[in-house]
Amino acid sequence: MVRMPHTDRMTDADRTTPEHSAPTSAIAVCCDSDRATPRQRADELARHLALPRADCASRDYPLLLAVTDDRLELRQTDSADGAVFCEFTEGRFGYRRTLPLAHELLARAVGFKGQPLDVIDMTAGLGRDAMVLSLLGCHVTAIESHPVVSELLEDGLRRAGRDPETARSIAGRLQLVRGDAEQYLAALPTGTLPDVIYLDPMFPPRTQSALMKKELRALARLVGADIGDGAHRLLRAAFATGCRRVVVKRPRKAPDLLIPGWPPPGARFEGRAARFDVYFPAGVGAT
């Protein structure tokens, strides 16, 4: 495993742009600082992501990727929701990590029993689940296909690396891969299967009520809300590897994700708002 916050970048030929991602005209890069370093970073991000530069007070774009003195943020210019960013050492996640993580439903769903597991997270997003697993001692490959989301995650990992305790806790355990998860799984060398493949597709559109978390609303606007087919595609790709344990996070009352020719969930760990469905597909496949 590569030391955090190292990232692997697929080539442009390997990288696929999400079919339902926000068009370029929907998002711009801005800098909310007068300092030279953040302004330079904003210019570099705009060039790297092929996005326009804008003023942070602009309302010409519904989404702004804002570089501040402290962090990288995703802002909605037409919403009262606060900014979305990755945070692993303070706030809600900072408190979460003080609790016994081994008792979390996620840890139980992946089969963690005190020994490190090799986990591939196909849908890293803002990285919280990958971070929880790495703090438990697991070796996690966190894959994120959307270029803006991966920038947010990389920024969070970079800032987490400045905290000595966090850096020591996950050193060499968390690898961020920018690219397409299906392609990544298809290219795995023989004999290198992980213990667990994990995916957390965004909740189906029908669950996106006014109470939906602000970050889910913002990310849905960024990457698109039509994710049903994508979730089935990812699950099929996970099954095809032959991995013995595949875990899918779902809304608590959502129907199972089912793939013809493959088994339904063999176990379930249910919380108040979400659940983890566990599949055991090894040795089974469509004929």
DRENLO-317639 format. One record per residue (C-alpha): x, y, z negated. Coordinates in pm, whole numbers, plus 32768, in hexadecimal, padded with zeros to 4 digits. Layout:
<pakols>
x->X | y->Y | z->Z;
...
</pakols>
This chain:
<pakols>
x->8000 | y->8000 | z->8000;
x->8073 | y->815F | z->8053;
x->8092 | y->8257 | z->7F39;
x->7F76 | y->834D | z->7F0E;
x->7F31 | y->8443 | z->7FA9;
x->7FD0 | y->83B4 | z->80E5;
x->7EE2 | y->8394 | z->820C;
x->7EF1 | y->82BE | z->8343;
x->7E78 | y->8371 | z->8479;
x->7DFC | y->82AA | z->85A1;
x->7E5D | y->8333 | z->86F5;
x->7D60 | y->83FA | z->87BE;
x->7D27 | y->82C4 | z->8891;
x->7CD2 | y->81F9 | z->875D;
x->7BF5 | y->82FD | z->86B7;
x->7A83 | y->830D | z->8708;
x->79A7 | y->8439 | z->86C5;
x->7860 | y->83E5 | z->8613;
x->7741 | y->83DE | z->870C;
x->7662 | y->84B6 | z->8630;
x->7766 | y->85A4 | z->85A4;
x->7725 | y->8718 | z->8599;
x->7780 | y->87C6 | z->86E0;
x->78AC | y->88AB | z->86E0;
x->77C5 | y->89DB | z->86E6;
x->772F | y->8970 | z->8597;
x->786D | y->8994 | z->84C9;
x->7996 | y->8A7D | z->84B6;
x->7AC9 | y->8AA5 | z->83DC;
x->7AF0 | y->8BD4 | z->82FA;
x->7BE6 | y->8C49 | z->81F2;
x->7B6B | y->8CD3 | z->80A7;
x->7CBB | y->8D5E | z->803E;
x->7DA0 | y->8E7F | z->808B;
x->7ED9 | y->8DAE | z->8053;
x->7FB1 | y->8D48 | z->8178;
x->7FC4 | y->8BD4 | z->812A;
x->7E4B | y->8B92 | z->8126;
x->7E1D | y->8C65 | z->825F;
x->7F28 | y->8B9E | z->8311;
x->7E85 | y->8A5B | z->82A1;
x->7D34 | y->8AD1 | z->8328;
x->7DD2 | y->8B1E | z->8479;
x->7E75 | y->89C7 | z->8481;
x->7D2E | y->8919 | z->8425;
x->7C72 | y->89D1 | z->8534;
x->7D72 | y->8966 | z->8637;
x->7D82 | y->87FF | z->85B9;
x->7C08 | y->87D6 | z->85AF;
x->7BCA | y->88A5 | z->86EA;
x->7AD9 | y->8984 | z->8628;
x->7AA6 | y->8AFC | z->8644;
x->7B25 | y->8BED | z->853A;
x->7A27 | y->8CC7 | z->848C;
x->7A05 | y->8DB5 | z->8369;
x->7984 | y->8D14 | z->822A;
x->7866 | y->8E10 | z->8225;
x->77F8 | y->8DA3 | z->8380;
x->769C | y->8D14 | z->83B2;
x->76DD | y->8CB2 | z->851A;
x->7721 | y->8B4B | z->84B5;
x->764A | y->8A75 | z->83CB;
x->7784 | y->89CE | z->8341;
x->78D5 | y->8A5F | z->82E2;
x->7A0F | y->89A0 | z->8284;
x->7AA4 | y->8A99 | z->8191;
x->7C0E | y->8AA5 | z->8122;
x->7C2F | y->8B48 | z->7FCB;
x->7D56 | y->8B83 | z->7EE6;
x->7D00 | y->8A41 | z->7E2D;
x->7C5A | y->894C | z->7F1A;
x->7BA6 | y->88FA | z->805C;
x->7A29 | y->8922 | z->8057;
x->7901 | y->88D9 | z->8136;
x->7800 | y->89F2 | z->811F;
x->769F | y->8A14 | z->81A7;
x->7667 | y->8B7B | z->820E;
x->74EB | y->8B59 | z->821A;
x->74C1 | y->8AA9 | z->80CC;
x->74DB | y->8B02 | z->7F5D;
x->758D | y->89B7 | z->7F1D;
x->76EA | y->89E0 | z->7E97;
x->7823 | y->897A | z->7F50;
x->787A | y->880B | z->7F83;
x->79DE | y->879B | z->7F36;
x->7AA0 | y->8672 | z->7EAD;
x->7AF9 | y->8675 | z->7D3C;
x->7B95 | y->8554 | z->7C7F;
x->7C23 | y->85EF | z->7B42;
x->7B1B | y->86E2 | z->7AC3;
x->79A2 | y->870D | z->7AB5;
x->78B5 | y->85E9 | z->7ACD;
x->79B6 | y->84F6 | z->7B55;
x->7AB3 | y->8564 | z->7A52;
x->79B9 | y->8502 | z->7946;
x->795C | y->83BF | z->79FB;
x->7AC1 | y->8344 | z->79F5;
x->7ACB | y->8360 | z->7878;
x->79BD | y->8252 | z->7866;
x->7A02 | y->80DA | z->7884;
x->7A10 | y->80BD | z->79FF;
x->7A1B | y->7F42 | z->79F2;
x->78B2 | y->7F48 | z->7978;
x->7835 | y->8009 | z->7AA6;
x->7750 | y->7F58 | z->7B9D;
x->784E | y->7F95 | z->7CB1;
x->795B | y->7ED7 | z->7BF1;
x->786D | y->7DB5 | z->7BB2;
x->77F8 | y->7DB0 | z->7D1C;
x->7958 | y->7D90 | z->7DAB;
x->79A1 | y->7C78 | z->7CB3;
x->7AA5 | y->7D33 | z->7BE5;
x->7B09 | y->7C61 | z->7AB7;
x->7C43 | y->7D13 | z->7A47;
x->7D28 | y->7CAC | z->7B63;
x->7D74 | y->7D95 | z->7C8A;
x->7CAD | y->7D5C | z->7DC6;
x->7CFA | y->7DC3 | z->7F2B;
x->7BD2 | y->7E90 | z->7FA4;
x->7B83 | y->7F35 | z->80F0;
x->7A8A | y->8054 | z->80CE;
x->79F8 | y->8080 | z->822B;
x->7942 | y->81C5 | z->81D8;
x->7A22 | y->8288 | z->80EB;
x->7962 | y->83D1 | z->80FA;
x->79CB | y->84AB | z->7FD6;
x->7A8D | y->8389 | z->7F42;
x->79EF | y->8356 | z->7DEB;
x->79B7 | y->81E1 | z->7E09;
x->7B12 | y->81AD | z->7E9A;
x->7BA4 | y->8276 | z->7D7A;
x->7AE4 | y->81AE | z->7C74;
x->7B65 | y->8068 | z->7D04;
x->7CCB | y->80E6 | z->7D15;
x->7CBA | y->8162 | z->7BAE;
x->7C53 | y->8001 | z->7B50;
x->7D96 | y->7F88 | z->7BF0;
x->7D0E | y->7F17 | z->7D40;
x->7DC7 | y->7F59 | z->7E85;
x->7CD8 | y->801E | z->7F5F;
x->7CE5 | y->8076 | z->80CE;
x->7BED | y->8193 | z->80F5;
x->7B7F | y->81CC | z->825D;
x->7AD0 | y->830B | z->82CA;
x->7A71 | y->8347 | z->8435;
x->79F2 | y->84AC | z->8428;
x->7B16 | y->85A0 | z->844A;
x->7A80 | y->86AF | z->8369;
x->7A22 | y->85BA | z->8256;
x->7B7C | y->8520 | z->8264;
x->7C16 | y->867B | z->823B;
x->7B3F | y->86B3 | z->8104;
x->7BA7 | y->8562 | z->8078;
x->7D17 | y->8597 | z->80C3;
x->7D07 | y->86E8 | z->8015;
x->7C6B | y->8647 | z->7EE1;
x->7D75 | y->853A | z->7EDA;
x->7E89 | y->863A | z->7F00;
x->7E07 | y->8704 | z->7DDA;
x->7DD5 | y->85C7 | z->7D0B;
x->7F41 | y->8574 | z->7D4C;
x->7FA7 | y->86AD | z->7C8D;
x->7F11 | y->861A | z->7B50;
x->8020 | y->853D | z->7AB7;
x->7F2D | y->8449 | z->7A16;
x->7E68 | y->8416 | z->7B57;
x->7FA1 | y->83F8 | z->7C29;
x->802A | y->82EB | z->7B41;
x->7EDE | y->8232 | z->7B31;
x->7EB0 | y->8204 | z->7CA6;
x->8013 | y->8218 | z->7D2E;
x->802F | y->812F | z->7E59;
x->7EC7 | y->80B9 | z->7E37;
x->7DFD | y->81A7 | z->7F11;
x->7E36 | y->81CD | z->8086;
x->7D63 | y->82B7 | z->8159;
x->7D37 | y->8250 | z->82C4;
x->7CA1 | y->8347 | z->83B8;
x->7BEC | y->8291 | z->84CB;
x->7ADF | y->819A | z->852E;
x->7A9E | y->8086 | z->8430;
x->7A27 | y->7F8A | z->8533;
x->7B66 | y->7FB4 | z->85FB;
x->7C35 | y->7F9B | z->84BE;
x->7B95 | y->7E52 | z->8459;
x->7BB2 | y->7DC4 | z->85B7;
x->7D28 | y->7E0D | z->85B4;
x->7D73 | y->7D69 | z->8463;
x->7E94 | y->7C73 | z->848C;
x->7E4A | y->7B06 | z->844F;
x->7E61 | y->7AAB | z->82E1;
x->7E37 | y->7C0C | z->825D;
x->7CC8 | y->7C0A | z->81FC;
x->7C70 | y->7CD0 | z->80C3;
x->7BBC | y->7C38 | z->7F9D;
x->7A96 | y->7D23 | z->7FD2;
x->7A0B | y->7E00 | z->80E5;
x->7934 | y->7F1C | z->8061;
x->784D | y->800A | z->8115;
x->776D | y->8123 | z->80A1;
x->76A4 | y->81A3 | z->81C9;
x->75EA | y->82E3 | z->8185;
x->748C | y->82AC | z->8103;
x->7380 | y->8289 | z->8210;
x->72D6 | y->83CD | z->827B;
x->718F | y->8376 | z->81CE;
x->723C | y->838E | z->807C;
x->72BE | y->84ED | z->80C1;
x->71CB | y->85A9 | z->7FE2;
x->71F3 | y->8702 | z->7F4E;
x->729D | y->865C | z->7E27;
x->73B1 | y->85C5 | z->7EFB;
x->7509 | y->8628 | z->7E84;
x->7593 | y->8763 | z->7F22;
x->76C4 | y->86B0 | z->7FA8;
x->75F0 | y->85A6 | z->8055;
x->7525 | y->86B7 | z->80FC;
x->765F | y->8765 | z->8172;
x->7705 | y->8626 | z->81EC;
x->75C7 | y->85BA | z->829E;
x->75CE | y->8702 | z->835F;
x->773C | y->86D0 | z->83AD;
x->7740 | y->8565 | z->841E;
x->75D2 | y->8536 | z->847A;
x->74B5 | y->848D | z->83C4;
x->7467 | y->837D | z->84C4;
x->753C | y->8274 | z->841D;
x->7463 | y->813B | z->842A;
x->7509 | y->809D | z->855A;
x->7661 | y->80FE | z->84DB;
x->762C | y->8048 | z->8391;
x->75CE | y->7F07 | z->8444;
x->76F9 | y->7F2A | z->852D;
x->77E8 | y->7F54 | z->840A;
x->7755 | y->7E2E | z->834D;
x->7770 | y->7D52 | z->8482;
x->78DD | y->7DB6 | z->84AB;
x->7921 | y->7D64 | z->833D;
x->7880 | y->7C0D | z->8361;
x->7947 | y->7BC5 | z->849C;
x->7A92 | y->7BDE | z->83E2;
x->7A47 | y->7AA8 | z->8313;
x->7A73 | y->7B67 | z->81CB;
x->79DD | y->7AA0 | z->80B0;
x->7932 | y->7BC3 | z->7FFE;
x->7886 | y->7CF1 | z->809B;
x->77DE | y->7DF7 | z->7FBF;
x->76E1 | y->7EF8 | z->803D;
x->765C | y->801C | z->7F72;
x->74EA | y->8060 | z->7FB1;
x->73D0 | y->8136 | z->7F25;
x->732C | y->806B | z->7E10;
x->71E5 | y->8030 | z->7ECC;
x->726E | y->801F | z->802D;
x->7243 | y->7EDE | z->80F7;
x->736B | y->7DF4 | z->8118;
x->745A | y->7E22 | z->8238;
x->7433 | y->7CDE | z->82FC;
x->74FD | y->7C61 | z->8424;
x->7468 | y->7B42 | z->84F2;
x->7536 | y->7A08 | z->84C9;
x->75D8 | y->7A7E | z->8386;
x->756C | y->7A45 | z->821E;
x->74A2 | y->7B3D | z->8151;
x->7533 | y->7BCE | z->8010;
x->7594 | y->7ABE | z->7F1B;
x->75A1 | y->7BA4 | z->7DEC;
x->7524 | y->7CFA | z->7D88;
x->758D | y->7DF9 | z->7C83;
x->747D | y->7EFD | z->7C52;
x->748D | y->8054 | z->7BB1;
x->7390 | y->816A | z->7B89;
x->73BD | y->8209 | z->7CE0;
x->7499 | y->811A | z->7DA2;
x->74F8 | y->7FAE | z->7DB4;
x->761B | y->7EDE | z->7E33;
x->75C6 | y->7DB8 | z->7F14;
x->76D0 | y->7CA8 | z->7F23;
x->76F2 | y->7BC6 | z->8054;
x->77BF | y->7A87 | z->8068;
x->77E2 | y->7A55 | z->81E0;
x->7923 | y->7987 | z->81FC;
x->78F9 | y->7857 | z->82D9;
x->77A5 | y->78C8 | z->835A;
x->775D | y->7968 | z->84A6;
x->766F | y->7981 | z->85C5;
x->7675 | y->7857 | z->86B0;
</pakols>
